[in-house]
């Protein structure tokens, strides 16, 4: 059977078997769940851009920053696989992040003394100092783009709603 689709005045028509059927255009009236998802995506993208701008002055990306913070939060040396799981990124991506941070002296990799087949990652003194220097700027950027736009009650409500999604 022959099918032909036409667009006229922002409406999509499908000609099939001699009948003209108007098709729903999902971009005119998206399903609410799709609209919510796209809003979340755009909001995340905007916030990440704002953070990336601030972090760039320290030769950091958000991925590198999150890796440093994960190491600081754990307060111990970690396996690359643990970091990968913690940040929910691929092993290949972790490897690239570690290479960049090691090159700048912010982390160091060393053999695990209990199992020389394993590599442990730890913050260097420079890495610790960088977190101390950057944290206030990171925090202020988030406060400016989230905290100043939503009340404390709205932030708590949003956090609880987002928790329902994962």
C-alpha positions as CSV (number, residue, x, y, z in Angstrom):
1,X,0.0,0.0,0.0
2,X,1.3,3.4,-0.9
3,X,1.7,6.1,1.8
4,X,2.4,9.8,1.4
5,X,2.9,12.3,4.2
6,X,2.3,16.0,3.7
7,X,2.8,19.0,5.9
8,X,0.4,21.9,5.5
9,X,-0.1,24.8,7.9
10,X,1.9,23.1,10.7
11,X,-0.3,20.0,10.4
12,X,0.8,16.6,9.1
13,X,-1.5,14.6,6.8
14,X,-1.0,11.1,5.7
15,X,-2.5,9.8,2.5
16,X,-3.0,6.1,2.6
17,X,-5.2,3.9,0.4
18,X,-7.0,6.9,-1.0
19,X,-7.9,8.4,2.4
20,X,-6.4,11.5,4.0
21,X,-5.8,11.1,7.7
22,X,-4.5,14.0,9.8
23,X,-1.6,12.8,12.0
24,X,-0.8,14.1,15.4
25,X,2.3,16.4,15.5
26,X,4.2,15.6,18.7
27,X,6.0,18.9,18.5
28,X,2.9,21.0,18.7
29,X,1.5,19.3,21.8
30,X,4.2,17.0,23.4
31,X,3.2,14.4,25.9
32,X,3.6,15.9,29.4
33,X,6.3,13.4,30.4
34,X,8.3,14.3,27.3
35,X,7.9,18.0,28.0
36,X,9.1,17.5,31.6
37,X,12.1,15.5,30.4
38,X,13.1,18.1,27.8
39,X,12.7,20.8,30.5
40,X,15.0,18.9,32.8
41,X,17.5,18.3,30.0
42,X,17.6,22.0,29.0
43,X,17.9,23.1,32.7
44,X,20.7,20.7,33.3
45,X,22.5,21.8,30.2
46,X,22.2,25.5,31.2
47,X,23.5,24.8,34.8
48,X,26.4,22.7,33.5
49,X,27.4,25.5,31.1
50,X,27.4,28.0,34.0
51,X,29.5,25.7,36.1
52,X,31.9,24.8,33.2
53,X,32.5,28.5,32.7
54,X,33.6,29.0,36.3
55,X,35.6,25.8,36.4
56,X,37.5,26.6,33.2
57,X,39.4,29.3,34.9
58,X,41.0,26.5,37.0
59,X,41.6,24.3,33.9
60,X,38.8,22.0,35.1
61,X,35.8,20.5,33.4
62,X,32.8,19.4,35.5
63,X,33.8,15.8,35.0
64,X,37.3,16.4,36.4
65,X,35.8,18.4,39.3
66,X,33.4,15.7,40.2
67,X,36.2,13.1,40.2
68,X,38.3,15.3,42.5
69,X,35.3,15.8,44.8
70,X,34.5,12.0,44.8
71,X,38.1,11.3,45.9
72,X,37.9,14.0,48.6
73,X,34.5,12.7,49.8
74,X,35.8,9.2,50.1
75,X,38.8,10.4,52.1
76,X,40.8,7.4,50.9
77,X,42.5,6.1,47.7
78,X,40.0,4.6,45.3
79,X,40.1,2.1,42.5
80,X,39.3,3.6,39.0
81,X,36.3,1.2,38.8
82,X,35.0,2.6,42.2
83,X,35.3,6.1,40.8
84,X,33.5,5.1,37.6
85,X,30.6,3.5,39.6
86,X,30.5,6.5,41.9
87,X,30.2,9.0,39.0
88,X,28.1,6.7,36.8
89,X,30.5,7.1,33.8
90,X,32.2,4.6,31.6
91,X,35.6,3.2,32.5
92,X,37.1,4.8,29.3
93,X,35.8,8.2,30.4
94,X,37.3,7.7,33.9
95,X,40.6,6.8,32.3
96,X,40.6,10.1,30.2
97,X,39.7,12.1,33.3
98,X,42.5,10.5,35.4
99,X,45.0,11.0,32.6
100,X,44.2,14.8,32.5
101,X,44.2,15.2,36.3
102,X,47.5,13.2,36.7
103,X,49.1,15.3,34.0
104,X,48.4,18.5,36.0
105,X,49.5,17.0,39.3
106,X,46.1,16.9,40.9
107,X,45.9,13.2,41.4
108,X,48.4,10.3,41.5
109,X,48.0,6.7,40.6
110,X,50.0,4.1,42.5
111,X,50.0,0.3,42.8
112,X,47.9,-1.2,45.6
113,X,50.5,-2.5,48.1
114,X,48.2,-5.4,48.9
115,X,47.6,-6.4,45.3
116,X,50.1,-5.0,42.8
117,X,47.7,-5.8,39.9
118,X,45.4,-3.0,41.1
119,X,45.9,0.7,40.8
120,X,44.8,3.2,43.4
121,X,44.0,6.8,42.8
122,X,44.5,9.5,45.4
123,X,44.5,13.3,45.6
124,X,47.8,15.1,45.8
125,X,48.4,18.1,48.0
126,X,47.8,20.2,44.9
127,X,44.4,18.4,44.4
128,X,43.4,19.0,48.0
129,X,44.3,22.7,47.7
130,X,42.4,23.1,44.4
131,X,39.2,21.8,46.0
132,X,39.7,24.3,48.8
133,X,40.1,27.1,46.3
134,X,37.4,26.1,43.9
135,X,34.6,25.0,46.3
136,X,33.4,28.5,47.2
137,X,33.1,29.5,43.5
138,X,31.3,26.2,42.7
139,X,29.0,26.7,45.6
140,X,28.3,30.4,44.7
141,X,27.6,29.5,41.1
142,X,25.0,27.0,42.2
143,X,23.5,29.4,44.7
144,X,23.2,32.1,42.1
145,X,21.5,29.8,39.5
146,X,19.4,27.7,41.8
147,X,19.3,29.1,45.4
148,X,18.4,32.7,44.4
149,X,15.7,31.5,42.0
150,X,13.9,29.0,44.2
151,X,12.9,29.3,47.9
152,X,14.3,26.8,50.4
153,X,10.9,25.1,50.4
154,X,10.8,24.9,46.5
155,X,14.3,23.5,46.5
156,X,13.3,20.8,49.0
157,X,10.2,20.0,47.0
158,X,12.2,19.8,43.7
159,X,14.8,17.5,45.4
160,X,12.0,15.2,46.6
161,X,10.3,15.1,43.2
162,X,13.6,14.4,41.4
163,X,14.4,11.5,43.9
164,X,11.2,9.8,42.6
165,X,12.7,9.5,39.2
166,X,15.6,7.3,40.2
